[in-house]
């Protein structure tokens, strides 16, 4: 069922390690070390240089990233990222820093600045960019933990080795302070683990995950390239989609998981943008599309950053804004709202409410108005909801507060009915549309009950059976919202559909297709949408 699969966190059964304690650092502005060479690429744009080659910055309350730099014999300066997490009066360090001096600086900073000495350390694999400071830790009798395989590799290399704690023989180690350590299988190294911080939903990918801007896989001397893509996908299947991914090297954020898969030649959507462009030609208009695999963040687009008129697609974000008003206590789902004759949209526009009550004089609940807007695409219901949400500017403000920048609600249905060109002001980019769908699917907006309600209504939409759903297998669950402009002088300014598709394995595909300014007939325009959706589906379900 859609409303269960979107909100259930799929994961293997954790093994609880009692008494794990956690570490932190303090946020300051960047103070880069002066150097004739370019500054190292730090994990965050805002970090403080606390010692030579050591930087720290906050990513969430009580959660911090450290970047340390190491110059290799060939002269290359390589920055490496790790984490620090605070809990109570002590702290935990994730990866040691590249050199013993870096580790000493991190320990001293935690002790003096935070007053929270490091109580234990976890290393994410055996390479020296993760374990370079382990000698300092062992000298100070600070416990260091890693996989048994990490210990074996370090012993074989005649290096100080971490303890091999039995719980890390399991794939998933859950710490009650709020993070998981997960071994997904070999990839960059045979022993690479990732750390997922539960409440801020931040993934430290270590060297398994490259940065979103990486152009190579880096050091692959110990890599298992055939196993690497599967290990990455196991991470995506185990945890809720992260709000932020921090790679072992380079800048945090962006589509780091998707870029790593692309570099491995295993990207789900490799080649999809070109296929979208070919399929779009039949529309004889301007076509924009975006596909996003919600669990991994992999994406592809065609004219993804161009704005397209939404038409009734905008009833979905308007409904989200109404639900937000309910969560703020300003409305309720069951309160009745009078529908006056002045509220009805023009006769040429689509509104079952206006047809049933041509003089108004009825009162409908907010829930009933949402059902009419989302399931039947009723324009009168949409305009009343827009008024209840505070108007176009307030709805757009709500979207901006969710960091959705390129989706704007600017006019009512009635206003767009009077001015055909006004619809272009209520526009969205395909990339913004799938971003909004991902926020909805992953629980970043609205309460669980309201998300389920909205998704259920979208899954029961009566419009657009030949668009996103048109070529998908019968019974596929699609929570979607269509939008359509009337055809005037052979020109149709908008034929759209955006939605969340539940895949056979329980993952979710967010897809948005906008066909603008087309002279093709309805079947052709809808066929373009259906074929683009099917192309994305095929890439998601093919054997990997």
GURO-963395 format. One record per residue (C-alpha): residue in one letter; y negated, x negated, z. Coordinates in pm, whole numbers, padded with zeros to 5 digits, always signed. Layout:
AYXZ;...
***
This chain:
X+00000+00000+00000;X-00340-00142-00094;X-00510-00083+00235;X-00236-00269+00419;X-00187-00557+00178;X-00555-00645+00170;X-00593-00675+00544;X-00260-00816+00660;X-00259-01190+00713;X+00057-01333+00558;X+00191-01635+00742;X+00506-01795+00875;X+00582-01747+01242;X+00379-01998+01443;X+00507-02224+01715;X+00260-02232+02006;X+00162-02567+02152;X+00033-02499+02504;X-00268-02667+02643;X-00433-02794+02326;X-00800-02868+02394;X-01078-02897+02144;X-01384-03107+02043;X-01743-03075+01913;X-02055-03254+01795;X-02423-03165+01775;X-02630-03067+01470;X-02920-03275+01358;X-03094-03337+01029;X-02969-03612+00800;X-03102-03958+00870;X-02944-04165+00596;X-02885-04537+00633;X-03124-04722+00407;X-02940-04893+00129;X-03003-05021-00219;X-02700-04827-00346;X-02679-04448-00372;X-02624-04265-00044;X-02260-04168+00018;X-02154-03813-00065;X-02147-03637+00270;X-01948-03324+00351;X-02264-03126+00427;X-02621-03145+00302;X-02741-03163+00662;X-02575-03431+00877;X-02693-03692+01127;X-02622-04062+01092;X-02506-04153+01447;X-02388-04507+01371;X-02345-04731+01070;X-02120-04541+00830;X-02073-04241+01063;X-02226-03895+01008;X-02180-03564+01191;X-02285-03205+01120;X-02206-02855+01241;X-02020-02605+01024;X-01980-02324+01281;X-02049-02276+01652;X-01837-02535+01829;X-01697-02675+01504;X-01816-02992+01337;X-01736-03220+01047;X-01758-03599+01053;X-01794-03822+00748;X-01721-04193+00774;X-01757-04453+00500;X-01533-04748+00420;X-01583-05023+00166;X-01260-05120-00007;X-01189-05473-00139;X-01295-05373-00490;X-01642-05293-00352;X-01609-04914-00372;X-01771-04726-00084;X-01557-04423-00004;X-01670-04147+00238;X-01394-03956+00421;X-01421-03630+00613;X-01261-03517+00938;X-01325-03248+01197;X-01424-03211+01562;X-01375-02898+01766;X-01493-02823+02117;X-01318-02629+02389;X-01420-02616+02753;X-01504-02958+02890;X-01298-03165+02647;X-01253-03209+02276;X-01010-03271+01990;X-01066-03502+01696;X-00906-03427+01359;X-00858-03763+01180;X-00990-04084+01326;X-01246-04215+01081;X-01182-04495+00835;X-01232-04786+01073;X-01196-04859+01444;X-01572-04893+01479;X-01617-04543+01336;X-01370-04401+01585;X-01543-04576+01875;X-01875-04429+01761;X-01730-04077+01746;X-01570-04112+02090;X-01892-04244+02242;X-02105-03977+02082;X-01878-03699+02208;X-01880-03848+02557;X-02251-03924+02589;X-02414-03653+02379;X-02179-03364+02445;X-02036-03467+02778;X-01695-03368+02636;X-01460-03665+02608;X-01194-03660+02339;X-00870-03541+02498;X-00639-03573+02196;X-00636-03651+01826;X-00447-03505+01531;X-00405-03705+01211;X-00342-03523+00883;X-00136-03798+00715;X-00061-04169+00737;X-00323-04317+00501;X-00584-04539+00661;X-00873-04302+00579;X-00708-04063+00828;X-00568-04316+01081;X-00792-04622+01051;X-00910-04597+01412;X-00579-04522+01579;X-00568-04859+01756;X-00883-04776+01955;X-00734-04444+02061;X-00406-04595+02177;X-00591-04867+02368;X-00781-04594+02552;X-00462-04394+02612;X-00587-04097+02412;X-00285-03909+02273;X-00257-03905+01895;X-00030-03656+01721;X+00102-03621+01368;X+00410-03527+01173;X+00731-03717+01244;X+00705-03829+00880;X+00360-03972+00951;X+00501-04175+01238;X+00788-04305+01027;X+00553-04414+00749;X+00322-04594+00989;X+00608-04767+01171;X+00749-04883+00838;X+00407-05028+00755;X+00396-05205+01095;X+00093-05007+01205;X+00025-04835+01539;X+00189-04496+01507;X+00110-04153+01652;X+00354-03965+01867;X+00594-03742+01677;X+00576-03420+01872;X+00866-03179+01819;X+00649-02877+01741;X+00513-03045+01430;X+00863-03045+01290;X+00788-02678+01223;X+00569-02592+00925;X+00304-02419+01135;X+00173-02527+01472;X-00061-02280+01639;X-00303-02399+01902;X-00419-02126+02146;X-00772-02262+02125;X-00797-02115+01778;X-00664-02335+01500;X-00341-02391+01306;X-00192-02712+01172;X+00021-02642+00866;X+00254-02863+00664;X+00283-02695+00323;X+00496-02965+00158;X+00423-03284-00028;X+00116-03327-00244;X-00137-03606-00218;X+00106-03764+00029;X+00453-03673+00155;X+00316-03591+00500;X-00019-03419+00433;X-00111-03131+00663;X-00409-02896+00665;X-00598-02746+00959;X-00719-02384+00954;X-00979-02278+01210;X-00910-01910+01268;X-01227-01741+01387;X-01477-01907+01154;X-01208-01902+00883;X-01268-02261+00779;X-00998-02468+00612;X-00990-02845+00647;X-00778-02937+00347;X-00755-03308+00417;X-00655-03505+00111;X-00435-03222-00017;X-00754-03050-00138;X-01007-03223-00361;X-01375-03126-00361;X-01505-02858-00597;X-01693-03127-00790;X-01409-03380-00810;X-01328-03504-01159;X-01011-03698-01071;X-00729-03671-00819;X-00825-04004-00665;X-00552-04215-00506;X-00216-04083-00625;X+00000-04382-00532;X+00202-04173-00285;X+00151-03834-00452;X+00416-03590-00561;X+00236-03427-00852;X+00517-03183-00927;X+00522-03050-00570;X+00145-03058-00514;X+00050-02725-00682;X+00319-02536-00490;X+00201-02687-00162;X-00156-02577-00232;X-00040-02224-00312;X+00158-02211+00012;X-00165-02284+00198;X-00333-01996+00014;X-00043-01763+00089;X-00027-01855+00458;X-00388-01805+00559;X-00662-01552+00500;X-00901-01673+00227;X-01130-01924+00397;X-01504-01880+00422;X-01544-02254+00366;X-01309-02527+00245;X-01374-02883+00361;X-01191-03144+00152;X-01078-03485+00271;X-01347-03645+00055;X-01671-03511-00091;X-01889-03207-00041;X-01759-02898+00137;X-01767-02556-00028;X-01726-02426-00380;X-01396-02359-00552;X-01216-02661-00407;X-00866-02512-00423;X-00910-02396-00780;X-01054-02731-00889;X-00762-02920-00734;X-00513-02701-00920;X-00714-02751-01239;X-00702-03130-01197;X-00327-03102-01152;X-00302-02909-01479;X-00182-02606-01285;X-00490-02386-01271;X-00407-02016-01284;X-00693-01938-01521;X-00698-02250-01737;X-00793-02137-02088;X-00882-01782-01982;X-01254-01814-02058;X-01178-01901-02419;X-00937-01609-02443;X-01198-01375-02298;X-01444-01488-02568;X-01192-01411-02842;X-01108-01068-02700;X-01477-00984-02659;X-01550-01011-03032;X-01409-00666-03103;X-01684-00500-02894;X-01961-00594-03139;X-02192-00631-02842;X-02258-00850-02540;X-01954-00888-02313;X-01947-01049-01971;X-01636-01091-01757;X-01518-01270-01445;X-01173-01298-01288;X-01112-01437-00940;X-00782-01486-00759;X-00891-01388-00413;X-00640-01592-00213;X-00712-01926-00385;X-01067-01882-00511;X-00961-01978-00866;X-01186-01817-01124;X-01280-01793-01488;X-01569-01620-01657;X-01743-01534-01981;X-02121-01511-01956;X-02055-01503-01584;X-02414-01572-01482;X-02581-01326-01724;X-02702-00990-01595;X-02557-00666-01732;X-02658-00305-01663;X-02420-00165-01402;X-02460+00208-01455;X-02221+00382-01211;X-02062+00056-01099;X-02353+00045-00855;X-02209+00340-00663;X-01969+00095-00495;X-02241-00127-00339;X-02447+00184-00254;X-02146+00321-00066;X-02104-00012+00114;X-02467+00007+00225;X-02414+00364+00353;X-02112+00251+00554;X-02324-00029+00697;X-02579+00231+00808;X-02296+00419+00980;X-02190+00100+01157;X-02547+00058+01279;X-02536+00408+01429;X-02791+00560+01193;X-02547+00790+01013;X-02200+00937+01063;X-01931+01015+00811;X-01906+01377+00921;X-02273+01464+00938;X-02373+01731+00688;X-02645+01660+00434;X-02824+01947+00255;X-02807+01932-00125;X-03127+02085-00262;X-03201+02183-00619;X-03448+01894-00633;X-03161+01655-00556;X-02963+01749-00866;X-02968+01509-01158;X-03055+01627-01510;X-02813+01856-01697;X-02722+01585-01947;X-02602+01352-01671;X-02259+01372-01510;X-02244+01561-01179;X-01966+01804-01081;X-02180+01893-00776;X-02470+02001-01000;X-02230+02201-01215;X-02078+02378-00915;X-02412+02435-00737;X-02683+02457-01009;X-02937+02578-00753;X-02828+02349-00472;X-02802+02531-00142;X-02491+02353-00014;X-02439+02102+00265;X-02183+01821+00218;X-02067+01557+00464;X-02139+01191+00401;X-01765+01144+00352;X-01759+01417+00085;X-02057+01262-00091;X-01885+00924-00099;X-01568+01080-00237;X-01768+01251-00509;X-01955+00930-00598;X-01655+00696-00598;X-01370+00916-00716;X-01553+01146-00960;X-01857+00922-01026;X-02094+01207-00940;X-02456+01109-01005;X-02608+01363-00765;X-02388+01238-00482;X-02487+00881-00565;X-02860+00959-00549;X-02824+01131-00212;X-02625+00836-00077;X-02890+00599-00212;X-03155+00796-00021;X-02944+00791+00299;X-02902+00414+00267;X-03280+00371+00262;X-03347+00347-00109;X-03294+00079-00375;X-03484-00199-00198;X-03290-00152+00123;X-02954-00149-00057;X-03049-00465-00243;X-03163-00618+00086;X-02821-00540+00234;X-02655-00721-00055;X-02882-01023-00012;X-02788-01034+00356;X-02427-01069+00243;X-02536-01359+00018;X-02481-01155-00299;X-02779-01277-00501;X-02730-01153-00855;X-02660-00784-00805;X-02962-00554-00781;X-02996-00180-00719;X-03336-00081-00857;X-03336+00287-00956;X-03168+00622-00896;X-02943+00803-01144;X-03216+01061-01200;X-03471+00788-01279;X-03234+00615-01521;X-03174+00950-01691;X-03546+00977-01765;X-03581+00618-01893;X-03287+00473-02085;X-03412+00114-02046;X-03445+00139-01669;X-03069+00084-01633;X-03117-00285-01715;X-03306-00330-01388;X-03001-00221-01188;X-02797-00515-01308;X-02525-00751-01196;X-02370-01071-01319;X-01991-01067-01354;X-01968-01350-01103;X-02174-01157-00846;X-01955-00852-00898;X-01631-01038-00821;X-01803-01212-00530;X-01881-00871-00381;X-01523-00758-00439;X-01393-01070-00264;X-01615-01004+00038;X-01471-00654+00053;X-01109-00761+00009;X-01123-01041+00265;X-01295-00848+00542;X-01626-01029+00527;X-01817-00700+00512;X-01770-00368+00690;X-01526-00282+00968;X-01153-00262+00889;X-01156+00120+00901;X-01451+00144+00665;X-01304-00111+00425;X-00982+00086+00411;X-01173+00407+00351;X-01377+00256+00068;X-01080+00089-00098;X-00874+00406-00075;X-01147+00606-00250;X-01183+00337-00518;X-00806+00333-00570;X-00817+00711-00634;X-01095+00690-00893;X-01043+00945-01168;X-01255+00758-01422;X-01160+00471-01652;X-00780+00501-01686;X-00797+00302-02011;X-01013+00018-01878;X-00886-00231-01615;X-00577-00017-01555;X-00516+00051-01924;X-00259-00222-02002;X-00134-00302-01652;X+00217-00199-01545;X+00249+00163-01433;X+00196+00203-01062;X-00026-00104-01024;X-00278-00043-00745;X-00634-00091-00871;X-00933-00017-00647;X-01213+00002-00900;X-01544+00152-01006;X-01649+00223-01362;X-01990+00258-01518;X-02082+00415-01854;X-02403+00477-02042;X-02439+00752-02300;X-02429+00661-02669;X-02762+00696-02850;X-02807+00625-03221;X-02465+00458-03226;X-02551+00217-02942;X-02380+00224-02601;X-02570+00016-02351;X-02297-00007-02082;X-01919+00034-02062;X-01800-00132-01742;X-01525-00160-01485;X-01491-00377-01175;X-01198-00372-00937;X-00941-00532-00710;X-00590-00544-00856;X-00292-00586-00624;X-00045-00827-00786;X+00334-00794-00756;X+00354-01072-00495;X+00082-00916-00278;X-00203-01140-00387;X-00520-00986-00525;X-00714-01028-00848;X-01083-00936-00853;X-01202-00862-01203;X-01527-00741-01357;X-01587-00665-01724;X-01921-00546-01864;X-01964-00442-02227;X-02333-00406-02314;X-02525-00299-02622;X-02213-00224-02822;X-02181-00032-03149;X-01802-00007-03122;X-01638+00323-03041;X-01514+00420-02694;X-01152+00323-02754;X-01253-00022-02875;X-01490-00088-02587;X-01235+00024-02330;X-00966-00173-02511;X-01168-00493-02471;X-01185-00434-02096;X-00812-00356-02078;X-00711-00664-02277;X-00929-00899-02069;X-00782-00753-01750;X-00430-00792-01887;X-00496-01153-01987;X-00603-01233-01630;X-00302-01043-01492;X-00060-01236-01713;X-00190-01569-01586;X-00151-01457-01226;X+00206-01333-01259;X+00353-01596-01492;X+00616-01821-01340;X+00452-02115-01168;
***
